[in-house]
Amino acid sequence: MILENNQKSMRQMKSYNRPVNLLKSKVLKFLVFPCFFCAFAIQPANAHSKSGIMDDLTCQMGQSNREAHPAIRLIPEPVYMHVLSDDQVGGDHCDLSKGFVFQLENKASRSKKENKALKSLIAIMKGQLEETLGFNGIKGVVKAGVKQKSGDNHLIAIQLELNPKLSWQHGATDLNLKQSEEGYQLKVSSGTINIAARTSNGLYYGLQSLLQLISADNSHVIPALEIEDFPQYSWRGFMLDVSRHFYSVEEIKKLLDVMSRYKLNVFHWHLTDDQGWRLQIKRYPKLTSVGAWRQEIPGSVFFNKRPDTLKGKPYRYGGFYTQQQAKEIVRYAALRGITVIPEIELPGHSEAALAAYPAFSSSGRPQTVANSMGYPKGAVSEYNPGNPATFTFLENILDEVMDIFPSHYIHLGGDEVDKTNWKNNASCLALMKKEGLKNYEELQSYFINKIGDYLEQHGRRIICWDEALEGNLLPSATITYWRSWAKKAPLKAVSNGHPFINVCSDPLYLNRYQAGPEGEPLAAPHSMNTLERVYGYQMMPSGFTPAQQKLVLGGQAAIWTEFFGTNSGMEYMLLPRLLALAENLWSPEKAKDYPAFYQALPRELKMLGAGGYNYRQLVK
């Protein structure tokens, strides 16, 4: 990561420290490994019982119905959870206070490459579980099916089972492949914890649920129970804009940690926009030497209409990710079950790229990178489709992007394209005449489709914001719907056969106020996107036929960072609303219960606060 900021003013233009005094402990690593070729045992250095929520439950463990245990509430809530009685499993709870041993499948069934990857996952898992339980682990190798030593029979056996033919008993109707792959079954008895899944991702999510059963008070007692669970949507995402404000590699990893804890599986990384290009492209070094930096004035705020009131000395602000760092983010995310989707904006929102290479704009004139006070006079934000070299330029960029990001999808933006400069450009007019394009919307589709065709030749698919529907968009393109006022866009997308992702700005843009605005940090004012509205929003648009409903992949939230110059400020807008999003996308309608969800939040927020996360406190 390359980061420069000669003045603190831009990063400190608003104080976001008011809601919570956070502990200075290291960030919680909310990762559990999804696969298995060996085993290890963990024991506490000084094992003893600790009081907490789960201890309070042990007095009721003989009852077999879940209603007897109201404190058992996971986020997201599973499809099915049932508390088991003593006579069903030979004990009413599982005590992890003396340690545990993982029993894993034999590595012979996997390739050397797969087993090498699993070693990394196991190492991460070991440290994370030790931190959650509050004791240091002692590693021991045990092959699957081998009995523990007599001195170790007090350890809890955590059995991990991969079964591609695993069947579902509760609420599984017409699941797609992705949903089945992420499902899991978890059973806790007095001496054994069993997690079964069709894939490693499913085992990963089962272990995440197990972690939540361990209370924030470090209670090591878990009730005997069984869970069957799988997501309602296969696309459960979050988008972060790093162009308006830049976030370090460690800050991105911290975000991925909290996403993975709540079973979100897509990180949409908005890497380029008018105010900064954030990814190293070796063939075009000016994209980062020029396009990654802008001049700011201390105290400036995005959309401030009175820059004349600012008298400070301008300073250089920006940053970018090297290709090595971006690959590390991709690897880090993949270990946590998260796919990284890069967004390379085109044909609009490209002012920073065109400041670096103005020959590809419709004006061809030199310009500087836009900043928080607006756009330089005469600046152009749109590539010139009338110049064949523009497509060569973008294809060369995307070659490097594809080398960094193995994701099936690449997001191309396609939103808010100002076509004024195209109307005054002779080469654009000549192209329209040559290709028989009737209007500038079709010219925009021509541009996007040409890049989309190139990516499809390389086995990728494109995603675009819903404005791209205004022309004749490539049929295979997926639509991210954001314009809440474009009421017909969802139906138009699926009627044309486009896969659909719901990112409706009202209420899924988390850069908008969640309360106030009195007493709240400066945020986008367009709608009041409260915790409850995020939780209760219907991801499936109304009026879709069953066939059209199958095109709805899921949804995601987004944070555009004009007003959030610090990671703490971004997290304040994110949490706890991210948890509401996670349950909205994972849990079935019958399992959703906002009062119960709200009651479970303090436990999770306490853990997040201890891990160094900032969040908005709940209203008493």
WOBELPE-V57820 format. One record per backbone hydrogen bond with DSSP energy under -0.5 kcal/mol. NH is the residue of the N-H (numbers start at 0). CO is the residue of the C=O. E is the energy in kcal/mol with one decimal. If there is no record, write none. Layout:
BEGIN
NH,CO,E + NH,CO,E
END
This chain:
BEGIN
1,319,-2.9 + 2,0,-0.5 + 3,317,-1.4 + 5,315,-1.1 + 11,7,-1.4 + 12,9,-0.9 + 15,13,-0.6 + 21,19,-0.8 + 22,608,-0.9 + 29,27,-1.0 + 30,28,-1.9 + 41,99,-3.4 + 46,43,-0.6 + 55,51,-1.8 + 56,52,-0.8 + 56,53,-0.6 + 57,53,-0.9 + 57,54,-0.8 + 59,56,-2.5 + 60,57,-1.1 + 62,59,-2.0 + 67,64,-1.4 + 68,65,-2.5 + 71,68,-1.9 + 72,70,-1.4 + 79,227,-1.8 + 81,225,-2.5 + 83,223,-2.4 + 87,84,-0.9 + 88,84,-1.2 + 89,85,-1.8 + 90,85,-0.9 + 93,221,-3.4 + 94,189,-0.6 + 95,93,-0.7 + 95,219,-3.2 + 98,95,-1.6 + 99,41,-2.3 + 100,155,-2.8 + 101,39,-2.1 + 102,157,-2.6 + 103,101,-0.6 + 103,141,-0.6 + 106,36,-0.8 + 108,105,-1.3 + 109,106,-2.0 + 114,110,-2.4 + 115,111,-2.2 + 116,112,-1.9 + 117,113,-1.9 + 118,114,-1.4 + 119,115,-1.1 + 120,116,-1.6 + 121,117,-2.7 + 122,118,-2.1 + 123,119,-2.0 + 124,120,-2.7 + 125,121,-2.5 + 126,122,-1.7 + 127,123,-2.2 + 128,124,-2.6 + 129,125,-2.1 + 130,126,-2.0 + 131,127,-2.2 + 132,128,-2.6 + 133,129,-1.8 + 134,129,-1.3 + 138,136,-0.5 + 145,142,-2.0 + 151,148,-2.3 + 152,149,-1.0 + 154,151,-2.2 + 155,98,-1.8 + 156,190,-1.8 + 157,100,-3.1 + 157,155,-0.6 + 158,156,-0.7 + 158,192,-3.2 + 159,102,-1.9 + 160,194,-2.9 + 162,160,-0.6 + 162,196,-3.1 + 165,162,-2.3 + 170,168,-0.5 + 172,170,-1.1 + 179,175,-2.2 + 180,176,-2.3 + 181,177,-1.4 + 182,178,-0.6 + 182,179,-0.8 + 183,228,-2.6 + 184,195,-2.7 + 185,226,-2.5 + 186,193,-2.7 + 187,224,-3.4 + 188,191,-3.0 + 189,88,-0.7 + 192,156,-3.1 + 193,186,-2.9 + 194,158,-3.0 + 195,184,-2.7 + 196,160,-2.0 + 201,180,-0.8 + 202,198,-1.7 + 203,199,-2.3 + 204,200,-2.1 + 205,201,-2.0 + 206,202,-2.2 + 207,203,-1.8 + 208,204,-2.0 + 209,205,-1.9 + 210,206,-2.1 + 211,207,-1.5 + 212,208,-1.2 + 212,209,-0.5 + 213,209,-0.6 + 213,210,-1.1 + 214,212,-0.7 + 214,218,-0.6 + 217,214,-1.6 + 221,93,-3.0 + 221,219,-0.5 + 223,91,-1.6 + 224,187,-0.9 + 225,81,-2.3 + 226,185,-3.2 + 227,79,-2.0 + 228,183,-2.5 + 231,584,-0.6 + 231,585,-0.9 + 232,584,-1.0 + 233,552,-0.8 + 234,552,-2.0 + 235,233,-0.7 + 236,554,-2.3 + 237,265,-1.8 + 238,556,-2.3 + 239,267,-2.0 + 240,558,-2.1 + 241,239,-0.6 + 241,269,-2.1 + 251,247,-2.1 + 252,248,-2.4 + 253,249,-2.1 + 254,250,-1.7 + 255,251,-2.3 + 256,252,-2.1 + 257,253,-1.6 + 258,254,-2.1 + 259,255,-2.4 + 260,256,-1.6 + 261,257,-1.0 + 261,258,-0.6 + 262,259,-1.5 + 263,258,-2.3 + 264,235,-2.0 + 265,235,-1.5 + 266,338,-2.8 + 267,237,-2.4 + 267,265,-0.6 + 268,266,-0.8 + 268,340,-2.7 + 269,239,-2.1 + 269,267,-0.8 + 270,268,-1.3 + 270,342,-1.2 + 271,342,-0.8 + 272,275,-1.1 + 275,272,-1.2 + 276,290,-1.8 + 277,270,-1.9 + 277,275,-0.5 + 279,320,-2.4 + 283,280,-1.0 + 286,283,-1.7 + 287,284,-1.3 + 288,284,-2.4 + 289,285,-2.2 + 290,285,-2.1 + 292,289,-1.5 + 293,316,-2.3 + 295,293,-0.5 + 295,314,-2.8 + 299,296,-2.2 + 301,561,-0.5 + 302,371,-1.1 + 303,300,-2.1 + 308,305,-1.8 + 309,306,-1.7 + 310,308,-0.5 + 314,295,-2.6 + 316,293,-2.8 + 317,3,-1.3 + 318,291,-1.5 + 319,1,-1.9 + 320,277,-2.9 + 325,321,-2.4 + 326,322,-2.4 + 327,323,-1.8 + 328,324,-2.0 + 329,325,-2.2 + 330,326,-2.5 + 331,327,-2.8 + 332,328,-2.6 + 333,329,-2.4 + 334,330,-2.0 + 335,332,-1.4 + 336,333,-1.8 + 337,332,-2.5 + 338,264,-2.6 + 340,266,-2.7 + 340,338,-0.6 + 341,339,-0.6 + 342,268,-2.2 + 343,341,-0.5 + 343,410,-2.4 + 344,342,-0.6 + 345,411,-1.7 + 349,380,-2.2 + 351,272,-0.5 + 353,349,-2.2 + 354,350,-1.4 + 355,351,-1.2 + 356,352,-2.2 + 359,356,-1.5 + 360,357,-2.0 + 361,381,-0.9 + 369,273,-0.9 + 370,373,-1.9 + 373,370,-1.7 + 378,375,-2.2 + 382,346,-2.3 + 383,359,-2.6 + 384,382,-0.8 + 386,383,-1.2 + 387,385,-0.7 + 389,386,-2.1 + 390,386,-0.6 + 390,387,-0.7 + 391,387,-1.3 + 392,388,-2.5 + 393,389,-2.2 + 394,390,-2.7 + 395,391,-2.3 + 396,392,-1.8 + 397,393,-2.7 + 398,394,-1.7 + 399,395,-1.2 + 400,396,-2.0 + 401,397,-2.8 + 402,398,-1.3 + 403,399,-1.3 + 404,400,-2.8 + 405,403,-0.6 + 409,460,-2.1 + 410,341,-2.5 + 411,462,-2.9 + 413,345,-1.0 + 413,411,-0.9 + 417,415,-0.6 + 418,416,-0.8 + 422,418,-1.7 + 423,419,-0.8 + 424,421,-1.5 + 425,423,-0.5 + 428,424,-2.0 + 429,425,-2.2 + 430,426,-2.0 + 431,427,-2.3 + 432,428,-1.9 + 433,429,-2.3 + 434,430,-2.6 + 435,431,-0.8 + 436,431,-2.2 + 442,438,-1.3 + 443,439,-2.0 + 444,440,-2.3 + 445,441,-2.5 + 446,442,-2.1 + 447,443,-2.5 + 448,444,-3.3 + 449,445,-2.1 + 450,446,-1.7 + 451,447,-2.8 + 452,448,-3.0 + 453,449,-1.5 + 454,450,-2.3 + 455,451,-2.5 + 456,452,-1.8 + 457,453,-0.5 + 457,454,-1.1 + 458,455,-1.9 + 459,454,-2.4 + 460,407,-2.5 + 462,409,-1.6 + 463,477,-2.5 + 464,412,-3.0 + 465,479,-1.3 + 467,464,-2.0 + 468,465,-1.9 + 469,466,-2.1 + 470,467,-1.0 + 472,470,-0.8 + 476,473,-2.0 + 477,461,-2.4 + 478,498,-2.8 + 479,463,-2.7 + 480,478,-0.7 + 480,500,-2.5 + 481,479,-0.5 + 483,481,-1.2 + 485,482,-1.7 + 486,484,-1.7 + 488,485,-1.5 + 491,487,-2.3 + 492,488,-2.6 + 493,489,-2.1 + 494,490,-2.5 + 495,491,-1.5 + 496,493,-1.4 + 497,492,-2.6 + 499,550,-2.8 + 500,478,-2.8 + 501,553,-2.5 + 502,480,-2.3 + 502,500,-0.7 + 504,481,-2.5 + 506,504,-0.6 + 507,503,-2.7 + 508,504,-1.5 + 509,507,-0.9 + 509,557,-2.7 + 510,557,-0.6 + 511,508,-1.2 + 512,523,-1.6 + 519,516,-2.1 + 523,510,-2.4 + 528,512,-2.3 + 528,526,-0.9 + 529,527,-1.3 + 533,529,-2.1 + 534,530,-2.1 + 535,531,-2.3 + 536,532,-1.0 + 538,536,-0.9 + 540,538,-0.8 + 543,540,-0.7 + 548,544,-2.6 + 549,545,-1.2 + 550,547,-1.4 + 551,548,-1.4 + 552,499,-2.4 + 552,550,-0.9 + 553,499,-0.9 + 554,234,-2.0 + 555,501,-2.0 + 556,236,-1.5 + 557,507,-2.0 + 558,238,-2.0 + 563,560,-0.8 + 564,562,-0.6 + 569,565,-1.9 + 570,566,-2.7 + 571,567,-1.9 + 572,568,-1.2 + 573,569,-1.6 + 574,570,-2.9 + 577,573,-2.6 + 578,575,-1.2 + 579,575,-1.2 + 580,576,-2.2 + 581,577,-2.3 + 582,578,-2.1 + 583,579,-2.2 + 584,580,-2.2 + 585,581,-1.9 + 586,582,-1.8 + 590,587,-1.4 + 591,587,-0.7 + 591,588,-1.1 + 596,592,-2.7 + 597,593,-3.1 + 598,594,-2.0 + 599,595,-1.4 + 600,596,-0.9 + 600,597,-0.5 + 601,597,-0.5 + 602,599,-0.5 + 603,599,-1.2 + 604,600,-3.2 + 605,601,-2.2 + 606,602,-1.5 + 607,603,-2.5 + 608,604,-2.9 + 609,605,-2.2 + 610,606,-1.2 + 611,608,-1.6 + 612,607,-2.5 + 615,574,-2.4
END
